[in-house]
Amino acid sequence: MDRQIYLNIRRIRELKNLTREFVAAELNMSPSGYGKIERGEVDITISRLYQISDVLDVPLSSVLHLDISKLFC
């Protein structure tokens, strides 16, 4: 998967002032497992991408193609 997607996930999480631990708990996974996602160490499924976008409260398109201006409309 494109490395930019993993970076987008991290940037969105940070912009929303969410901790890795919070997002991991919402996804029912360990913080270290979630950290691997943000670092691009594991491939994730489209269903996991949808779950992440739900937790981050952004459309999936924002995770795939980050446009910061759309996050704070």
N, C-alpha and C positions, 0 to 999 in steps of 0.2 A: 504494500500500500504506500501511497505517496507520503513521504516524511512530513510534508507540509500539513497534512491532516492532523498528525500527532502534535505538532507545534500549535496548531489552531486550538486544539482541545485545551492545551495548557494555558494559552493566552486568554481564552474565554474564561476559564476557571479563575485565573488570576484577576482579570478585569471585574469579575463578579464577587471577588473577595471570598471565594470558597476554598476550603482546605482540601488537600488530597484525601485526608481521612474522611471528611464529610462525603465527598463524591464516591469514594470507595464503599462506604457504608450504604449509601443509597443504591449502589449497584450490587450489593451483597457480595463484595469481594474484599480481599485484604488490601491494605494501603500499599504494600509492596507490589502486589499484582497490578493495581491501578497505576502505580509509578512506572511499571514496565510499559504500559500503554502509552503514557505521556512521553516516554523516552524512545518509543518506536521499537522496542525490543521484541514485541509480539505482534502478530497480525490479528486484527479484530474483524469480526463479522459485521455485516450490515445491520443485523439486529442489535448488536452491541453498540454500534454507532447511533442507532435510534435511541437506545436507552441513555446513552451519554448525553445526547442532545436534549432529551427530556429532563434529565437531572440538571443540566446547565440552563434549561429553560430558554433554548434558542432553536430555531428551525435547523433541520439537518443540513440545509444548504449553507448555513453559517459555519458549520463544522468543516464542511468540504471546501468552502471558498470564503474565508474570513473577510468580512467587510465591517470594520469596527463601527462605522457610522450607522449601520442598520441595527446594531445591538442596543443603542441608546436612543431610539426614536420615540 
